[in-house]
Amino acid sequence: MRLADWMDKNNLSQKEIGDLIDVKQSSVSRWVNGVMRPSLSKIKEIIVLTNGEVSFEDFC
């Protein structure tokens, strides 16, 4: 599942996700829009946060 889809499903904003994993909203925006990928450590945090619903492969 894409991060954007998970955020929609859970009614979370980019800022809220950023706050949960300690990054700026602008970073989350870049990830969601495919401009950049999160670091491996942030991908791991996203996997934990989403209980695996968003996986490493979703960022490839």
Phi and psi in radians as a Rosetta constraint file:
Dihedral C 1 N 2 CA 2 C 2 CIRCULARHARMONIC -1.206 0.35
Dihedral N 2 CA 2 C 2 N 3 CIRCULARHARMONIC 2.629 0.35
Dihedral C 2 N 3 CA 3 C 3 CIRCULARHARMONIC -1.010 0.35
Dihedral N 3 CA 3 C 3 N 4 CIRCULARHARMONIC -0.737 0.35
Dihedral C 3 N 4 CA 4 C 4 CIRCULARHARMONIC -1.047 0.35
Dihedral N 4 CA 4 C 4 N 5 CIRCULARHARMONIC -0.704 0.35
Dihedral C 4 N 5 CA 5 C 5 CIRCULARHARMONIC -1.162 0.35
Dihedral N 5 CA 5 C 5 N 6 CIRCULARHARMONIC -0.704 0.35
Dihedral C 5 N 6 CA 6 C 6 CIRCULARHARMONIC -1.124 0.35
Dihedral N 6 CA 6 C 6 N 7 CIRCULARHARMONIC -0.711 0.35
Dihedral C 6 N 7 CA 7 C 7 CIRCULARHARMONIC -1.089 0.35
Dihedral N 7 CA 7 C 7 N 8 CIRCULARHARMONIC -0.778 0.35
Dihedral C 7 N 8 CA 8 C 8 CIRCULARHARMONIC -1.065 0.35
Dihedral N 8 CA 8 C 8 N 9 CIRCULARHARMONIC -0.796 0.35
Dihedral C 8 N 9 CA 9 C 9 CIRCULARHARMONIC -1.027 0.35
Dihedral N 9 CA 9 C 9 N 10 CIRCULARHARMONIC -0.611 0.35
Dihedral C 9 N 10 CA 10 C 10 CIRCULARHARMONIC -1.820 0.35
Dihedral N 10 CA 10 C 10 N 11 CIRCULARHARMONIC 0.182 0.35
Dihedral C 10 N 11 CA 11 C 11 CIRCULARHARMONIC 0.913 0.35
Dihedral N 11 CA 11 C 11 N 12 CIRCULARHARMONIC 0.816 0.35
Dihedral C 11 N 12 CA 12 C 12 CIRCULARHARMONIC -1.991 0.35
Dihedral N 12 CA 12 C 12 N 13 CIRCULARHARMONIC 2.465 0.35
Dihedral C 12 N 13 CA 13 C 13 CIRCULARHARMONIC -1.532 0.35
Dihedral N 13 CA 13 C 13 N 14 CIRCULARHARMONIC 2.935 0.35
Dihedral C 13 N 14 CA 14 C 14 CIRCULARHARMONIC -1.064 0.35
Dihedral N 14 CA 14 C 14 N 15 CIRCULARHARMONIC -0.688 0.35
Dihedral C 14 N 15 CA 15 C 15 CIRCULARHARMONIC -1.107 0.35
Dihedral N 15 CA 15 C 15 N 16 CIRCULARHARMONIC -0.746 0.35
Dihedral C 15 N 16 CA 16 C 16 CIRCULARHARMONIC -1.104 0.35
Dihedral N 16 CA 16 C 16 N 17 CIRCULARHARMONIC -0.734 0.35
Dihedral C 16 N 17 CA 17 C 17 CIRCULARHARMONIC -1.099 0.35
Dihedral N 17 CA 17 C 17 N 18 CIRCULARHARMONIC -0.789 0.35
Dihedral C 17 N 18 CA 18 C 18 CIRCULARHARMONIC -1.004 0.35
Dihedral N 18 CA 18 C 18 N 19 CIRCULARHARMONIC -0.761 0.35
Dihedral C 18 N 19 CA 19 C 19 CIRCULARHARMONIC -1.095 0.35
Dihedral N 19 CA 19 C 19 N 20 CIRCULARHARMONIC -0.654 0.35
Dihedral C 19 N 20 CA 20 C 20 CIRCULARHARMONIC -1.208 0.35
Dihedral N 20 CA 20 C 20 N 21 CIRCULARHARMONIC -0.524 0.35
Dihedral C 20 N 21 CA 21 C 21 CIRCULARHARMONIC -2.041 0.35
Dihedral N 21 CA 21 C 21 N 22 CIRCULARHARMONIC 0.252 0.35
Dihedral C 21 N 22 CA 22 C 22 CIRCULARHARMONIC 1.078 0.35
Dihedral N 22 CA 22 C 22 N 23 CIRCULARHARMONIC 0.886 0.35
Dihedral C 22 N 23 CA 23 C 23 CIRCULARHARMONIC -2.363 0.35
Dihedral N 23 CA 23 C 23 N 24 CIRCULARHARMONIC 2.870 0.35
Dihedral C 23 N 24 CA 24 C 24 CIRCULARHARMONIC -1.327 0.35
Dihedral N 24 CA 24 C 24 N 25 CIRCULARHARMONIC 2.707 0.35
Dihedral C 24 N 25 CA 25 C 25 CIRCULARHARMONIC -0.993 0.35
Dihedral N 25 CA 25 C 25 N 26 CIRCULARHARMONIC -0.635 0.35
Dihedral C 25 N 26 CA 26 C 26 CIRCULARHARMONIC -1.105 0.35
Dihedral N 26 CA 26 C 26 N 27 CIRCULARHARMONIC -0.582 0.35
Dihedral C 26 N 27 CA 27 C 27 CIRCULARHARMONIC -1.170 0.35
Dihedral N 27 CA 27 C 27 N 28 CIRCULARHARMONIC -0.779 0.35
Dihedral C 27 N 28 CA 28 C 28 CIRCULARHARMONIC -1.062 0.35
Dihedral N 28 CA 28 C 28 N 29 CIRCULARHARMONIC -0.710 0.35
Dihedral C 28 N 29 CA 29 C 29 CIRCULARHARMONIC -1.044 0.35
Dihedral N 29 CA 29 C 29 N 30 CIRCULARHARMONIC -0.766 0.35
Dihedral C 29 N 30 CA 30 C 30 CIRCULARHARMONIC -1.110 0.35
Dihedral N 30 CA 30 C 30 N 31 CIRCULARHARMONIC -0.661 0.35
Dihedral C 30 N 31 CA 31 C 31 CIRCULARHARMONIC -1.166 0.35
Dihedral N 31 CA 31 C 31 N 32 CIRCULARHARMONIC -0.825 0.35
Dihedral C 31 N 32 CA 32 C 32 CIRCULARHARMONIC -1.096 0.35
Dihedral N 32 CA 32 C 32 N 33 CIRCULARHARMONIC -0.638 0.35
Dihedral C 32 N 33 CA 33 C 33 CIRCULARHARMONIC -1.549 0.35
Dihedral N 33 CA 33 C 33 N 34 CIRCULARHARMONIC 0.041 0.35
Dihedral C 33 N 34 CA 34 C 34 CIRCULARHARMONIC 1.308 0.35
Dihedral N 34 CA 34 C 34 N 35 CIRCULARHARMONIC 0.235 0.35
Dihedral C 34 N 35 CA 35 C 35 CIRCULARHARMONIC -1.292 0.35
Dihedral N 35 CA 35 C 35 N 36 CIRCULARHARMONIC -0.658 0.35
Dihedral C 35 N 36 CA 36 C 36 CIRCULARHARMONIC -2.456 0.35
Dihedral N 36 CA 36 C 36 N 37 CIRCULARHARMONIC 2.844 0.35
Dihedral C 36 N 37 CA 37 C 37 CIRCULARHARMONIC -1.925 0.35
Dihedral N 37 CA 37 C 37 N 38 CIRCULARHARMONIC 2.577 0.35
Dihedral C 37 N 38 CA 38 C 38 CIRCULARHARMONIC -1.174 0.35
Dihedral N 38 CA 38 C 38 N 39 CIRCULARHARMONIC 2.775 0.35
Dihedral C 38 N 39 CA 39 C 39 CIRCULARHARMONIC -1.132 0.35
Dihedral N 39 CA 39 C 39 N 40 CIRCULARHARMONIC 2.841 0.35
Dihedral C 39 N 40 CA 40 C 40 CIRCULARHARMONIC -1.011 0.35
Dihedral N 40 CA 40 C 40 N 41 CIRCULARHARMONIC -0.692 0.35
Dihedral C 40 N 41 CA 41 C 41 CIRCULARHARMONIC -1.137 0.35
Dihedral N 41 CA 41 C 41 N 42 CIRCULARHARMONIC -0.648 0.35
Dihedral C 41 N 42 CA 42 C 42 CIRCULARHARMONIC -1.276 0.35
Dihedral N 42 CA 42 C 42 N 43 CIRCULARHARMONIC -0.614 0.35
Dihedral C 42 N 43 CA 43 C 43 CIRCULARHARMONIC -1.062 0.35
Dihedral N 43 CA 43 C 43 N 44 CIRCULARHARMONIC -0.742 0.35
Dihedral C 43 N 44 CA 44 C 44 CIRCULARHARMONIC -1.063 0.35
Dihedral N 44 CA 44 C 44 N 45 CIRCULARHARMONIC -0.723 0.35
Dihedral C 44 N 45 CA 45 C 45 CIRCULARHARMONIC -1.118 0.35
Dihedral N 45 CA 45 C 45 N 46 CIRCULARHARMONIC -0.688 0.35
Dihedral C 45 N 46 CA 46 C 46 CIRCULARHARMONIC -1.138 0.35
Dihedral N 46 CA 46 C 46 N 47 CIRCULARHARMONIC -0.721 0.35
Dihedral C 46 N 47 CA 47 C 47 CIRCULARHARMONIC -1.053 0.35
Dihedral N 47 CA 47 C 47 N 48 CIRCULARHARMONIC -0.786 0.35
Dihedral C 47 N 48 CA 48 C 48 CIRCULARHARMONIC -1.128 0.35
Dihedral N 48 CA 48 C 48 N 49 CIRCULARHARMONIC -0.816 0.35
Dihedral C 48 N 49 CA 49 C 49 CIRCULARHARMONIC -1.011 0.35
Dihedral N 49 CA 49 C 49 N 50 CIRCULARHARMONIC -0.698 0.35
Dihedral C 49 N 50 CA 50 C 50 CIRCULARHARMONIC -1.641 0.35
Dihedral N 50 CA 50 C 50 N 51 CIRCULARHARMONIC 0.179 0.35
Dihedral C 50 N 51 CA 51 C 51 CIRCULARHARMONIC 0.919 0.35
Dihedral N 51 CA 51 C 51 N 52 CIRCULARHARMONIC 0.645 0.35
Dihedral C 51 N 52 CA 52 C 52 CIRCULARHARMONIC 1.429 0.35
Dihedral N 52 CA 52 C 52 N 53 CIRCULARHARMONIC -0.004 0.35
Dihedral C 52 N 53 CA 53 C 53 CIRCULARHARMONIC -1.177 0.35
Dihedral N 53 CA 53 C 53 N 54 CIRCULARHARMONIC -0.564 0.35
Dihedral C 53 N 54 CA 54 C 54 CIRCULARHARMONIC -1.809 0.35
Dihedral N 54 CA 54 C 54 N 55 CIRCULARHARMONIC 2.182 0.35
Dihedral C 54 N 55 CA 55 C 55 CIRCULARHARMONIC -1.970 0.35
Dihedral N 55 CA 55 C 55 N 56 CIRCULARHARMONIC 3.004 0.35
Dihedral C 55 N 56 CA 56 C 56 CIRCULARHARMONIC -0.982 0.35
Dihedral N 56 CA 56 C 56 N 57 CIRCULARHARMONIC -0.750 0.35
Dihedral C 56 N 57 CA 57 C 57 CIRCULARHARMONIC -1.065 0.35
Dihedral N 57 CA 57 C 57 N 58 CIRCULARHARMONIC -0.425 0.35
Dihedral C 57 N 58 CA 58 C 58 CIRCULARHARMONIC -1.212 0.35
Dihedral N 58 CA 58 C 58 N 59 CIRCULARHARMONIC -0.233 0.35
Dihedral C 58 N 59 CA 59 C 59 CIRCULARHARMONIC -1.784 0.35
Dihedral N 59 CA 59 C 59 N 60 CIRCULARHARMONIC 0.004 0.35
